[in-house]
Amino acid sequence: MEAPLVKADPVLQKFAAAHRLKLSKNYHNEPERSLTWDTGIRRLIQLYLQDPKTLTLNLWLCASQDLGGSRFWRREFLVKDQRLDDFFDQLPALLEEGYARVNSWTGDTLEFGTKLRM
């Protein structure tokens, strides 16, 4: 299931090293790659398998912050439901775009997401 992501690993590793981000793989045994960093707001760029039958992927951006028993967040897709080969050549530029976009999000641009269990 993770085969479509393996091709992206060198690009993701290089990007993580250049920006000093944490790179993780297969959270909860799901085929995905996550680049994360924290600036008081948790920031994420995630490449994950959208459809195991068609082997399409999503490139998702998210920023979240927990305040007063609630989680606030902002999220959007840079790539939705595409095969890696369709955007692989643009992946470095997409990562740069995603990194800049997620870093530009501030606490006042986040919206209520959910109540947290206490």
ChimeraX attribute file (.defattr): number of C-alpha atoms within 10 A of each C-alpha:
attribute: neighborCount
match mode: 1-to-1
recipient: residues
	/A:1	12
	/A:2	17
	/A:3	10
	/A:4	19
	/A:5	20
	/A:6	13
	/A:7	13
	/A:8	17
	/A:9	14
	/A:10	10
	/A:11	14
	/A:12	22
	/A:13	15
	/A:14	12
	/A:15	18
	/A:16	18
	/A:17	11
	/A:18	9
	/A:19	12
	/A:20	12
	/A:21	18
	/A:22	14
	/A:23	19
	/A:24	13
	/A:25	18
	/A:26	13
	/A:27	10
	/A:28	7
	/A:29	8
	/A:30	12
	/A:31	20
	/A:32	23
	/A:33	23
	/A:34	22
	/A:35	23
	/A:36	19
	/A:37	19
	/A:38	14
	/A:39	8
	/A:40	11
	/A:41	19
	/A:42	16
	/A:43	24
	/A:44	24
	/A:45	24
	/A:46	23
	/A:47	26
	/A:48	24
	/A:49	26
	/A:50	18
	/A:51	14
	/A:52	12
	/A:53	8
	/A:54	11
	/A:55	18
	/A:56	19
	/A:57	24
	/A:58	20
	/A:59	24
	/A:60	18
	/A:61	23
	/A:62	20
	/A:63	25
	/A:64	23
	/A:65	21
	/A:66	17
	/A:67	11
	/A:68	7
	/A:69	11
	/A:70	15
	/A:71	16
	/A:72	20
	/A:73	23
	/A:74	19
	/A:75	17
	/A:76	15
	/A:77	15
	/A:78	15
	/A:79	18
	/A:80	15
	/A:81	16
	/A:82	17
	/A:83	18
	/A:84	21
	/A:85	13
	/A:86	10
	/A:87	13
	/A:88	14
	/A:89	10
	/A:90	11
	/A:91	18
	/A:92	16
	/A:93	11
	/A:94	16
	/A:95	22
	/A:96	13
	/A:97	13
	/A:98	22
	/A:99	19
	/A:100	11
	/A:101	13
	/A:102	21
	/A:103	17
	/A:104	10
	/A:105	18
	/A:106	15
	/A:107	14
	/A:108	8
	/A:109	11
	/A:110	18
	/A:111	14
	/A:112	14
	/A:113	14
	/A:114	12
	/A:115	13
	/A:116	11
	/A:117	6
	/A:118	5
